[in-house]
Amino acid sequence: MTRTTSTKRRAALIAVAPLLALSISACADSSTNTTGEVEADCTPAHPDLTTVTEGTLTVAADVSLPYVDVDDSTGELGGVDGLVLNQIAEMECLTITNATIHGSTAIGSVQQGQSDLAAGGWYWTKAHGKVLGQTDTVYYDFTAVASQDGQYSSLDDLDGLTVGVTQGSLYVEELQDVFGADNVKQYETLTQAMTDLTNGRIDATIAGSGETGYQLSQLDGTTLSMQPIEADDRLEASLSYGQVNFPHTLGNDSLTTALDEDIATLREDGTVQDALDTYGLTDEANFSGN
């Protein structure tokens, strides 16, 4: 099961009231899987950890590669977030129950106490912090420009060229202001934009590094590569990196502590970098934010 989404959703602020209503209907449409086995003598890294359902970590899984995937045959979580959460569950002697809930309704599921956390490339935001717990950064997402041989790295480099973006993304209006509407070509998916870039019909794409890196990893023998776009006041998303974390139950301090400490362990032992590498997010900036 795979799905692609706009970076706009990942950085969007929450409108709390609509989400509370949406989360109820979302759960009726979601598919649920429980995976993992716990040995009888397993000792959790954080024995005081409490979850919505004892013995399991309930994840609202917003399926969208490279962030989250769900195996159709086993129900196991994949994607960068999924691989990290599988390890956290193992460290805490928990199975994982994942409910496939799309978009901001995944966040609503956490708010309503139906899930422990949401996974799917969610950025740390001030708005989320008012209604959710937020973990330390798992990895980073930056605004990336992809081109032949990675030859472009700034808005000035792209002046007069044709740039591909996905419809509804953060970048459309600002790029149209910079380059003119005729030089900004919109696509339904980043895959379509990458096809045109590969075939020379456009000169570059601008999108989040997670989606861009994953798309590039799916192309055999490509000479395309990506670079973080240089910070430019004309493109707000270029001024800071998105801090991908696991939004979780507000006020569950035992969960916050366990997640933060487990994330630190998995960053230090290379697990997070391995997960990034698996899905094409090999740029050091995805790990370090620099």
Long-range contacts (C-beta under 8 A, 24 or more apart in sequence): 1-63, 1-69, 1-70, 1-71, 1-72, 1-100, 2-63, 2-64, 2-65, 2-69, 3-63, 3-64, 3-65, 3-102, 4-64, 4-65, 4-189, 4-190, 4-191, 4-211, 5-62, 5-64, 5-103, 5-120, 6-166, 6-167, 6-168, 6-169, 7-141, 7-166, 7-169, 7-170, 7-207, 7-208, 7-211, 7-237, 8-168, 8-169, 8-170, 9-103, 9-104, 10-120, 10-121, 10-122, 10-123, 10-141, 10-208, 10-242, 11-123, 11-125, 11-170, 11-237, 11-242, 12-104, 13-125, 13-127, 14-104, 14-107, 14-125, 14-127, 14-128, 14-131, 16-111, 16-130, 16-131, 19-104, 19-105, 19-107, 19-108, 19-111, 20-108, 20-111, 20-112, 21-108, 22-104, 22-105, 22-108, 23-101, 23-105, 23-107, 23-108, 23-109, 23-111, 23-112, 23-114, 24-108, 24-112, 25-105, 26-101, 26-102, 26-105, 26-106, 26-108, 26-109, 27-99, 27-101, 27-109, 27-114, 30-99, 30-100, 30-101, 31-70, 31-99, 31-100, 32-97, 32-98, 32-99, 32-100, 33-70, 33-74, 33-75, 33-76, 33-97, 33-98, 34-75, 34-95, 34-96, 34-97, 34-98, 35-74, 35-75, 35-76, 35-77, 35-95, 35-96, 35-98, 36-86, 36-89, 36-90, 36-94, 36-95, 36-96, 37-95, 38-93, 38-94, 38-95, 39-93, 42-93, 43-93, 44-91, 44-92, 44-93, 44-94, 45-91, 45-92, 45-258, 45-261, 45-262, 45-265, 46-92, 46-254, 46-257, 46-258, 46-261, 46-262, 48-254, 49-92, 49-254, 49-255, 49-258, 50-252, 50-254, 50-255, 51-94, 51-116, 51-255, 52-113, 52-114, 52-115, 52-116, 52-249, 53-97, 55-94, 55-95, 56-94, 56-95, 56-96, 56-97, 57-85, 57-88, 57-89, 57-92, 57-94, 57-95, 57-96, 57-97, 57-116, 57-117, 58-96, 58-97, 58-98, 58-99, 58-114, 58-115, 58-116, 58-117, 59-85, 59-96, 59-97, 59-98, 59-99, 59-115, 59-116, 59-117, 59-118, 59-119, 60-98, 60-99, 60-101, 60-106, 60-107, 60-109, 60-110, 60-114, 60-115, 60-117, 60-118, 60-119, 61-98, 61-99, 61-100, 61-101, 61-106, 61-119, 61-120, 62-101, 62-102, 62-103, 62-106, 62-118, 62-119, 62-120, 62-121, 62-122, 63-100, 63-102, 63-120, 64-120, 64-121, 65-214, 65-279, 66-210, 66-211, 66-213, 66-214, 66-279, 66-280, 66-281, 67-119, 67-120, 67-121, 67-210, 67-244, 68-119, 68-120, 68-121, 70-98, 70-100, 77-119, 79-119, 79-279, 80-121, 80-138, 80-139, 80-210, 80-272, 80-275, 80-276, 80-278, 80-279, 80-281, 81-119, 81-120, 81-121, 81-138, 81-244, 81-246, 82-119, 83-271, 83-274, 83-275, 83-278, 84-138, 84-263, 84-266, 84-271, 84-272, 84-275, 85-119, 85-246, 87-262, 87-266, 87-271, 88-258, 88-259, 88-262, 88-263, 88-266, 91-262, 91-265, 92-258, 92-262, 107-132, 107-247, 110-247, 110-248, 110-249, 111-250, 113-249, 116-248, 116-249, 116-252, 116-255, 117-246, 117-247, 117-248, 117-249, 117-255, 117-259, 118-246, 118-247, 118-248, 119-246, 121-208, 121-210, 121-244, 122-244, 122-245, 122-246, 122-247, 123-242, 123-243, 123-244, 123-245, 124-242, 124-243, 124-244, 124-245, 128-247, 131-250, 132-247, 132-248, 132-249, 132-250, 133-247, 133-248, 133-249, 133-250, 133-251, 133-252, 133-255, 133-256, 134-245, 134-246, 134-247, 134-248, 135-245, 135-246, 135-248, 135-256, 135-259, 135-260, 135-263, 136-245, 136-260, 136-263, 136-264, 137-243, 137-244, 137-245, 137-263, 137-289, 138-244, 138-245, 138-246, 138-263, 138-267, 138-272, 139-244, 139-272, 139-276, 139-281, 139-286, 139-287, 140-209, 140-241, 140-242, 140-243, 140-244, 140-285, 140-286, 140-287, 140-288, 140-289, 141-208, 141-209, 141-210, 141-241, 141-242, 141-244, 141-286, 142-208, 142-209, 142-228, 142-229, 142-241, 142-242, 142-285, 142-286, 142-289, 143-171, 143-206, 143-207, 143-208, 143-209, 143-228, 143-229, 143-235, 143-237, 143-238, 144-206, 144-207, 144-208, 144-209, 144-212, 144-213, 144-226, 144-227, 144-228, 144-229, 144-283, 145-204, 145-205, 145-206, 145-226, 145-227, 145-229, 146-194, 146-197, 146-204, 146-205, 146-206, 146-207, 146-212, 146-215, 146-216, 146-224, 146-225, 146-226, 147-197, 147-203, 147-204, 147-205, 147-224, 147-225, 148-197, 148-223, 148-224, 149-223, 149-224, 149-225, 150-224, 150-225, 150-226, 150-227, 152-203, 152-204, 152-227, 153-227, 153-228, 153-229, 153-230, 154-229, 154-230, 154-232, 155-229, 155-230, 155-232, 155-234, 155-235, 158-203, 158-204, 161-203, 161-204, 162-201, 162-202, 162-203, 162-204, 163-202, 163-203, 163-204, 163-205, 163-206, 164-193, 164-196, 164-197, 164-202, 164-204, 164-205, 164-206, 165-193, 165-205, 165-206, 165-207, 166-190, 166-193, 166-207, 169-207, 170-236, 170-237, 171-206, 171-207, 171-235, 171-237, 174-234, 174-235, 174-236, 175-206, 175-235, 177-234, 178-234, 178-235, 190-215, 191-215, 194-219, 194-224, 197-224, 198-222, 198-224, 208-242, 209-281, 209-283, 209-285, 209-286, 210-244, 210-279, 210-281, 210-286, 213-279, 213-280, 213-281, 213-282, 213-283, 213-286, 214-279, 214-280, 214-281, 215-280, 216-280, 217-279, 217-280, 218-280, 226-283, 228-283, 228-285, 241-285, 241-289, 243-289
